């Protein structure tokens, strides 16, 4: 994370973490296995130099069940510790993880961050680095880890290669034992996308056979003043194309599902930048509609208002909000965006034809039409929990938000507006509540290429649709 104050925070935390270390792990202490993660989830960063009750308090207030524990660093040489000061078998954090998992939640452990010595740089060989990752994964019974690589560590190409080799070997070792270890990379970004050093790291990971589950971008601290919600969306769109240039066999939906997005809530280190609660709602809606895998933020301990707005603080956001408002907003993505439980398949209609995106185009404004059913992605629609219908990472939309008879239906970026809401009506109809009109095959035709539109609901055969179930 672009967190220039992390070093002083860790220093200030030493008396507290010293108390935690003094407790020592209880005899026979262990961490129980967790349930893992859904297809889409929120997992804000938790400062492990703070209170071990942080996750339980947030869960009780919001229901949020997934968290990213920050950070594992070198404790001197090739030796992984919480923040470089506290053993990873600390009893307080073991207990906190066990309690979260008992309630159905789980944790990601993040290695790296903006300060301290990143363990990939501290360990001089692939084998010793692999052993340190394995120590942390086994001690905390993890199925997912995050590598937050930035600053000098990001430009250390030897360490990047060593890390990717170690992680790939560890994945293979676990796979042979029947266990999957998900690997996430968290990287700095601009609204125009990842820098060349981040792309080099990811290309190296791909070449080394590392299965990267997620590329999480730090949408923060750009420098100039800007709309921080739109900047995060712009960065996500840019990342989608960059990932496609590396993982060329993945579909558009699979690439969206490789993305994570992590703003710094409220006042950023660049204090002219403020990520507001409205920005959070905008980003969550975009992420859910595109099938982005994870939303996170820096940090859980800052998810409350300061006494004075505009304040840059490590313990509050500096923007108007209620307690845990960002956690509640981002938690809406959990289980959404066409993930588990969202019906996906063909929508059939007049003449037995399928609802189809013309030429499988992902461009905004692409025609939605009738066409012979062919099983392609252009005919694979997800009935999302927000009542939108999604294909190719976008939504079925009424052009220009029209409500009049004859308004054409198209594909467009999902935006949560009434033009993208559809509800099952009587007699197999599909109604747009905003207009009160039905999805209709134009001209009462079933010819290939017949455009879909909205029209007064008539009960006709050209307004009857079979949704995936």
BELDACOR-V359005 format. One record per helix or strand. SS is the DSSP state (2 for helix, 1 for strand). FROM is the first residue (numbers start at 1). TO is the last residue. If there is no record, write none. Layout:
BEGIN
((SS,FROM,TO) (SS,FROM,TO))
END
This chain:
BEGIN
((2,6,23) (1,41,42) (1,44,47) (2,54,62) (1,66,74) (1,80,82) (1,86,86) (2,91,102) (1,106,112) (2,119,122) (2,126,140) (1,144,148) (2,151,153) (2,157,176) (1,182,188) (1,190,190) (1,193,193) (2,196,207) (1,212,219) (2,228,246) (2,252,256) (1,259,264) (1,266,267) (1,274,275) (2,277,290) (1,294,298) (2,300,302) (2,325,331) (1,344,345) (1,348,348) (2,350,352) (1,354,357) (2,358,360) (1,367,371) (2,377,379) (1,381,383) (1,389,391) (1,394,398) (2,399,401) (1,408,412) (2,418,420) (1,423,424) (2,426,428) (1,430,432) (1,437,441) (2,442,444) (1,451,455) (2,461,463) (1,466,466))
END
